[in-house]
């Protein structure tokens, strides 16, 4: 049995549902309400498929490339940490991704909303690390997928309510929340790095 709350918090941090709202509002501004709903649904479906792909085949790809999982865990933790630092000190997620606006609504749904806003690099790495075959049973991996999908479902609902949410928190509020998520993500990344070193060197607790 996985720690559902901890898994939810990790995916919430790396997917950052609140940070997606300003991006969605900006790139769908010229569309009518019906098209906005289509964009939200397409983005949710595409991001779910991408992350499930990494759950199913991510570790197999690593084995095919002869990359030990501890090495991926350490490097993944470093990437997550750098990603978190960028969220905290650099451009926040909304500010950075607003630069990636596309015109066609299908392209908009896929890029930048599905990737990299929802299925971010951090989310892809988390999908692999939280479903490691040697550590988690099929049932536990299925639980992780359900938790991951629940976070994406939350993103979908928030995109449908984007107009109202934007009035409540504003772009500045979304930026603040995104930086808080970055702080949480940095702690998660550090834990992954330490766990990777621990497994690689077979360090046992005293």
N, C-alpha and C positions, 0 to 999 in steps of 0.2 A: 504494500500500500504506500503510495507516494504521499509526500506532504503537499496536499492540494493547495493550501494557502500560500506556501513558499513558492510553489511552481507558478501560481497565478500572479504573484507579485513580480517574479522574474519576467514573465511574458508581458505583464503590464508595463514594466520598465522599458523593455527592449522594443516593444511595439509602440508604446507611447500613444494611446488613444486620444488623449486630450491635445497633444501636439499635432495630431492629424487634422483637427477641426479647422484651424486657420488656413491650412493648405487646401482642404476641400472647399471651403468657402471661396477662396481666391480663384481657384481654377474652374469653378463651376458658376461663377458669377453671371456669365452671359447665357446660361441655359435656363430653360423653364423647369418648373417643379418636377414634371414627369421625367425629364431627361436626367435631372439631378438624382432621382431615385434609381434610375438605371445605372448611372455611374457608380453610385454607392454600392449597389448589388454586385456589379461586375468587378469592382475593386476588391470587395470582400471575398468573392469566389476565387479570383485569380491569386490573391495573397494566400488564401487557404491551400490551394493546390500547390503553390510554390513551397510553402513550409512543410506540407505533408511529404512532398518529394524529398526534402532534406531529412525528414524523419525516417523515411523508408530506405533511401539510397545513400544518404550522407556518409554513414559509417562504412558501407560497402565500397564506396569510392575511395575512402581513405585506405582501406585494406588493399584495394587494387593498385594503389600508388605506393604501397609499402610504407605508409605513414602511421606510426604508432599513435594510438588515441591520446596517451598522455602528452605527446608533442603537440597534437592538435588542440588539446585542452589548454596547454600553456600558451600557445600562439593565439588561440581563440580568446583566451582571457586577456592577453595583451591588446588584441584588436578591440575587444569590448571596452577595455580600460581607456584606450585612446578615443574610442567613440564616445565614451562617457565624458572624458575631458573636453571634447569638442562641444558636447551638449551643455557643459557647465561654463566653460570659459570662452568658447568660440561662438559662431553663429548658432542660435538655438535652432531646433528642428524646423519650426515654422518658417523662420527667416531664411534659412538655407534652401529649403525645398520650394519656396515660392518662386525661386529663380528658374525652376524647371517646368514652367507652365507650357502646355501643348494646346493646340486648337481643336483637333478632332476629339469628340467626347469619348470614343473608345480608347484612343491613345491616352487621353487624360486619365481615364480610369486605371489603365495599366501603369502609366508613368506620368506624373510622379506619385499617384496615390497608392496603388498596389505595391509598387517598387519605386523608390525605397522607403516610402512613408510607413506602410503597414508591414510588409515583408522586408524589414530592414536587414542589413548585414548582421546586426546583433541578434535579431530574431532567428535568422538562419543558423547562426552558430549555437544559439540556445537550443534550437530544435534538435541538433545533433548531440550536444552534450547531455541533454536531459533524457535521451532515449538510448543511451549506450547499451548495447546488447549484453555485455558482460556484467553490467550492474543492475539492469532492470529487466523484469520479465515482460512477456508480451502484454499481459494484463496491465502492468504498470505503465508500459509505453502507450497503451491505448488510453489510459487515464490521462497521461500527459497530453495526448492529442486532443482529448475532450476539453481539457483546461485551456489549451491553446486556441481551440475553435471558439470557446466561450469568450475569450478576450477579443477575438476577431468579430464575434457577434456583437460584443459591446461597442467596438469601433463602428460597426455598421449602424447600430441604433443611434450612436452619437452623430454620425454623418447625416442621418435622417433628421436629427434635431439640431443640426449645425447652426442654423440661423438663430434659434433661441439661445443656444449655449454661448454663441459669440456675443450676444447682447449682455449676457450675465457676467462672463469673465473677461471679455475683450481680448485683443491680441496680446497685450502686455501680461494678462493673467495666464494665458496659454504659454507664454515664454517663460514665466516664473515656474509653472508646473513642470515644463520640459526640463528645466535645470535641476529641479528637485529629483526628477526621475533619473537624471544623469548622475547625481550623487549616489542614489541607491544602486544604479547600475555599476558604478565604480567599485562598490563594496562586493557586489556579485562577481565582478571580473577578478578582483583580488582573490576571492575564495576559490575560483576556478584555477587560477595560477598556482596557488598553494597546494590544491588538491592534485594538480597535474604533477608537480614536483614530488609530492608525497608518494604518488603511485609509481612514478618513474624510478625513484630511488628506493622503493619498498620500505619507506620509513614507517615504523610502527610506533604507536604511542607508548610513552614510558609507563 
